[in-house]
């Protein structure tokens, strides 16, 4: 078996005329505007997701995801004691009175369960 050795060195890219990207960087002249709180007119309430990715409703803490930390989500009761969580125009999932996490919207964990028939 033939093994080759490669030496990796830090070489500035050729397209930058021998300079490093950090040497050419300049901050943007445009000011950043943080988007406002989205409106959820078809939902019961708008809730800000905590830094640890939870939705707090009263004393309840429902786990969503840290991906949504600091963002606002809409919460709407879709059935008796079952709520839908949405982010902008996307439905994320459901939670109920007892479950303290959001289950994906692809499968409703609160739908009636139908057991398969057993062969005789």
ZAROKE-33015 format. One line per field, with one value per atom (N, C-alpha, C): residue number from 1; x, y, z; residue in three letters; atom name. Coordinates in steps of 0.02 Angstrom, whole numbers, padded with zeros to 5 digits. Layout:
N
k: c(NUM ...)
x: c(X ...)
y: c(Y ...)
z: c(Z ...)
r: c(ala ...)
a: c(CA ...)
END
This chain:
120
k: c(1 1 1 2 2 2 3 3 3 4 4 4 5 5 5 6 6 6 7 7 7 8 8 8 9 9 9 10 10 10 11 11 11 12 12 12 13 13 13 14 14 14 15 15 15 16 16 16 17 17 17 18 18 18 19 19 19 20 20 20 21 21 21 22 22 22 23 23 23 24 24 24 25 25 25 26 26 26 27 27 27 28 28 28 29 29 29 30 30 30 31 31 31 32 32 32 33 33 33 34 34 34 35 35 35 36 36 36 37 37 37 38 38 38 39 39 39 40 40 40 41 41 41 42 42 42 43 43 43 44 44 44 45 45 45 46 46 46 47 47 47 48 48 48 49 49 49 50 50 50 51 51 51 52 52 52 53 53 53 54 54 54 55 55 55 56 56 56 57 57 57 58 58 58 59 59 59 60 60 60 61 61 61 62 62 62 63 63 63 64 64 64 65 65 65 66 66 66 67 67 67 68 68 68 69 69 69 70 70 70 71 71 71 72 72 72 73 73 73 74 74 74 75 75 75 76 76 76 77 77 77 78 78 78 79 79 79 80 80 80 81 81 81 82 82 82 83 83 83 84 84 84 85 85 85 86 86 86 87 87 87 88 88 88 89 89 89 90 90 90 91 91 91 92 92 92 93 93 93 94 94 94 95 95 95 96 96 96 97 97 97 98 98 98 99 99 99 100 100 100 101 101 101 102 102 102 103 103 103 104 104 104 105 105 105 106 106 106 107 107 107 108 108 108 109 109 109 110 110 110 111 111 111 112 112 112 113 113 113 114 114 114 115 115 115 116 116 116 117 117 117 118 118 118 119 119 119 120 120 120)
x: c(00042 00000 00044 00028 00068 00034 00068 00038 00072 00033 00059 00051 00097 00092 00075 00028 00008 00022 00046 00057 00006 -00034 -00085 -00058 -00054 -00031 -00086 -00085 -00134 -00109 -00140 -00120 -00179 -00168 -00223 -00251 -00317 -00346 -00320 -00313 -00286 -00331 -00396 -00443 -00442 -00406 -00404 -00336 -00301 -00236 -00187 -00187 -00139 -00158 -00217 -00237 -00288 -00292 -00341 -00408 -00464 -00531 -00536 -00507 -00510 -00477 -00431 -00397 -00440 -00489 -00532 -00601 -00617 -00685 -00700 -00759 -00785 -00857 -00877 -00946 -00996 -01056 -01109 -01129 -01143 -01167 -01241 -01277 -01348 -01361 -01410 -01428 -01474 -01463 -01505 -01567 -01625 -01688 -01715 -01723 -01751 -01825 -01847 -01918 -01963 -02021 -02068 -02101 -02143 -02179 -02231 -02229 -02277 -02348 -02397 -02466 -02494 -02533 -02566 -02641 -02675 -02746 -02792 -02773 -02816 -02798 -02754 -02733 -02759 -02762 -02787 -02737 -02672 -02622 -02556 -02515 -02447 -02400 -02351 -02307 -02235 -02192 -02121 -02089 -02049 -02015 -01955 -01946 -01891 -01823 -01770 -01702 -01689 -01723 -01713 -01763 -01801 -01844 -01911 -01937 -02002 -02055 -02117 -02175 -02202 -02208 -02234 -02305 -02352 -02422 -02440 -02446 -02458 -02398 -02410 -02355 -02331 -02364 -02343 -02284 -02240 -02183 -02185 -02199 -02205 -02141 -02106 -02044 -02059 -02027 -02033 -01966 -01921 -01853 -01814 -01749 -01707 -01698 -01715 -01712 -01757 -01811 -01860 -01848 -01793 -01780 -01783 -01821 -01828 -01880 -01907 -01957 -02027 -02074 -02144 -02181 -02222 -02263 -02336 -02380 -02451 -02476 -02523 -02552 -02627 -02657 -02730 -02758 -02813 -02847 -02887 -02870 -02902 -02953 -02950 -02998 -02999 -03044 -03048 -02982 -02948 -02884 -02826 -02830 -02776 -02761 -02696 -02675 -02627 -02631 -02586 -02537 -02472 -02421 -02398 -02397 -02377 -02322 -02277 -02226 -02234 -02250 -02267 -02323 -02314 -02369 -02362 -02315 -02303 -02332 -02371 -02396 -02342 -02320 -02264 -02286 -02339 -02361 -02414 -02430 -02484 -02458 -02493 -02483 -02551 -02558 -02621 -02612 -02663 -02663 -02609 -02591 -02544 -02474 -02469 -02404 -02368 -02306 -02269 -02217 -02232 -02190 -02235 -02210 -02247 -02232 -02284 -02277 -02284 -02245 -02246 -02316 -02328 -02393 -02408 -02358 -02369 -02412 -02409 -02451 -02483 -02547 -02583 -02582 -02544 -02540 -02605 -02652 -02713 -02772 -02759 -02812 -02833 -02895 -02917 -02873 -02858 -02816 -02860 -02844 -02880 -02832 -02848 -02805 -02821 -02770 -02783 -02821 -02860 -02897 -02849 -02859 -02818 -02846 -02803 -02829 -02849 -02900 -02924 -02890)
y: c(-00058 00000 00062 00109 00169 00225 00255 00310 00375 00427 00493 00539 00585 00635 00703 00736 00802 00853 00910 00965 01019 01036 01088 01152 01203 01268 01319 01372 01425 01473 01469 01510 01554 01619 01663 01642 01647 01628 01673 01645 01682 01738 01732 01783 01846 01846 01905 01940 01927 01959 01948 01888 01870 01894 01924 01947 01900 01901 01861 01897 01859 01891 01942 01928 01975 02041 02042 02104 02148 02118 02155 02170 02142 02149 02221 02243 02307 02296 02325 02316 02346 02319 02344 02415 02456 02524 02525 02470 02466 02450 02483 02470 02409 02367 02307 02325 02305 02316 02247 02237 02174 02171 02115 02110 02117 02144 02153 02087 02091 02032 02013 01950 01930 01927 01937 01934 01865 01839 01775 01785 01815 01832 01773 01714 01655 01613 01637 01600 01635 01596 01622 01669 01655 01697 01692 01743 01745 01741 01695 01682 01683 01715 01716 01653 01618 01557 01577 01542 01558 01539 01561 01545 01470 01434 01361 01324 01360 01329 01307 01341 01322 01376 01354 01398 01397 01454 01457 01484 01444 01465 01456 01511 01508 01474 01421 01384 01326 01313 01258 01279 01231 01241 01186 01204 01156 01160 01104 01103 01106 01153 01160 01144 01193 01184 01247 01240 01299 01335 01303 01336 01398 01395 01451 01499 01493 01536 01610 01648 01720 01737 01688 01700 01696 01724 01722 01669 01629 01578 01591 01565 01570 01504 01509 01449 01454 01400 01399 01333 01335 01273 01247 01186 01157 01104 01078 01030 01040 01006 01013 00992 01041 01030 01009 01024 01010 01075 01095 01157 01146 01190 01190 01248 01235 01286 01301 01366 01386 01438 01437 01488 01518 01583 01618 01579 01555 01519 01443 01419 01348 01319 01267 01232 01184 01191 01152 01087 01089 01029 01043 00990 00992 00977 01003 00981 00979 00939 00935 00955 00943 00964 00929 00867 00828 00825 00827 00820 00887 00888 00950 00958 00932 00943 00945 00977 00984 00923 00888 00831 00857 00830 00855 00854 00900 00907 00851 00816 00762 00706 00694 00642 00671 00669 00696 00644 00656 00607 00601 00646 00647 00620 00595 00566 00500 00479 00415 00357 00312 00255 00197 00169 00112 00054 00002 -00056 -00104 -00137 -00184 -00245 -00275 -00336 -00394 -00439 -00498 -00554 -00588 -00644 -00701 -00737 -00793 -00856)
z: c(00000 00000 00000 -00041 -00048 -00009 00039 00077 00057 00052 00035 00094 00100 00153 00121 00152 00128 00182 00163 00210 00193 00242 00232 00262 00221 00246 00234 00271 00264 00210 00152 00096 00077 00069 00049 -00019 -00029 -00093 -00149 -00208 -00265 -00288 -00279 -00302 -00260 -00205 -00161 -00165 -00220 -00233 -00175 -00148 -00096 -00026 -00019 00048 00078 00144 00181 00183 00188 00191 00247 00305 00361 00347 00302 00284 00240 00206 00160 00188 00245 00273 00293 00275 00300 00322 00378 00401 00351 00351 00307 00328 00278 00292 00308 00291 00305 00378 00407 00476 00480 00531 00540 00579 00553 00588 00607 00672 00695 00677 00650 00632 00694 00684 00739 00759 00809 00832 00779 00755 00704 00734 00690 00712 00696 00742 00734 00745 00695 00705 00714 00689 00695 00757 00799 00858 00921 00975 01039 01072 01065 01096 01060 01070 01044 01103 01100 01157 01133 01173 01158 01186 01145 01166 01209 01265 01311 01280 01314 01290 01289 01334 01336 01291 01249 01200 01225 01276 01304 01292 01292 01291 01362 01394 01462 01461 01487 01492 01565 01600 01672 01705 01742 01774 01731 01675 01631 01588 01576 01532 01479 01417 01363 01321 01314 01275 01201 01167 01095 01063 01060 01033 01043 01057 01065 00998 00944 00878 00877 00915 00916 00974 01010 01067 01047 01084 01071 01018 00983 00931 00961 00924 00945 00906 00940 00909 00925 00884 00896 00925 00973 01004 00997 00972 00961 00984 01021 01042 00983 00960 00902 00920 00980 01006 01082 01115 01187 01219 01250 01285 01239 01174 01126 01090 01090 01060 01002 00953 00896 00905 00891 00894 00823 00805 00738 00741 00692 00685 00615 00614 00552 00518 00456 00424 00429 00471 00477 00543 00537 00596 00619 00681 00707 00740 00779 00813 00865 00903 00952 01022 01072 01141 01174 01226 01262 01334 01374 01444 01485 01466 01507 01477 01411 01378 01380 01405 01411 01356 01297 01238 01177 01125 01063 01019 00999 00954 00882 00835 00766 00735 00690 00659 00610 00586 00538 00564 00629 00659 00721 00725 00782 00838 00891 00944 00984 00971 01010 00971 00910 00869 00901 00889 00917 00893 00937 00920 00897 00840 00813 00813 00849 00853 00796 00767 00713 00740 00696 00715 00718 00764 00769 00726 00689 00648 00694 00675 00717 00699)
r: c(unk unk unk unk unk unk unk unk unk unk unk unk unk unk unk unk unk unk unk unk unk unk unk unk unk unk unk unk unk unk unk unk unk unk unk unk unk unk unk unk unk unk unk unk unk unk unk unk unk unk unk unk unk unk unk unk unk unk unk unk unk unk unk unk unk unk unk unk unk unk unk unk unk unk unk unk unk unk unk unk unk unk unk unk unk unk unk unk unk unk unk unk unk unk unk unk unk unk unk unk unk unk unk unk unk unk unk unk unk unk unk unk unk unk unk unk unk unk unk unk unk unk unk unk unk unk unk unk unk unk unk unk unk unk unk unk unk unk unk unk unk unk unk unk unk unk unk unk unk unk unk unk unk unk unk unk unk unk unk unk unk unk unk unk unk unk unk unk unk unk unk unk unk unk unk unk unk unk unk unk unk unk unk unk unk unk unk unk unk unk unk unk unk unk unk unk unk unk unk unk unk unk unk unk unk unk unk unk unk unk unk unk unk unk unk unk unk unk unk unk unk unk unk unk unk unk unk unk unk unk unk unk unk unk unk unk unk unk unk unk unk unk unk unk unk unk unk unk unk unk unk unk unk unk unk unk unk unk unk unk unk unk unk unk unk unk unk unk unk unk unk unk unk unk unk unk unk unk unk unk unk unk unk unk unk unk unk unk unk unk unk unk unk unk unk unk unk unk unk unk unk unk unk unk unk unk unk unk unk unk unk unk unk unk unk unk unk unk unk unk unk unk unk unk unk unk unk unk unk unk unk unk unk unk unk unk unk unk unk unk unk unk unk unk unk unk unk unk unk unk unk unk unk unk unk unk unk unk unk unk)
a: c(N CA C N CA C N CA C N CA C N CA C N CA C N CA C N CA C N CA C N CA C N CA C N CA C N CA C N CA C N CA C N CA C N CA C N CA C N CA C N CA C N CA C N CA C N CA C N CA C N CA C N CA C N CA C N CA C N CA C N CA C N CA C N CA C N CA C N CA C N CA C N CA C N CA C N CA C N CA C N CA C N CA C N CA C N CA C N CA C N CA C N CA C N CA C N CA C N CA C N CA C N CA C N CA C N CA C N CA C N CA C N CA C N CA C N CA C N CA C N CA C N CA C N CA C N CA C N CA C N CA C N CA C N CA C N CA C N CA C N CA C N CA C N CA C N CA C N CA C N CA C N CA C N CA C N CA C N CA C N CA C N CA C N CA C N CA C N CA C N CA C N CA C N CA C N CA C N CA C N CA C N CA C N CA C N CA C N CA C N CA C N CA C N CA C N CA C N CA C N CA C N CA C N CA C N CA C N CA C N CA C N CA C N CA C N CA C N CA C N CA C N CA C N CA C N CA C N CA C N CA C N CA C N CA C N CA C N CA C N CA C)
END
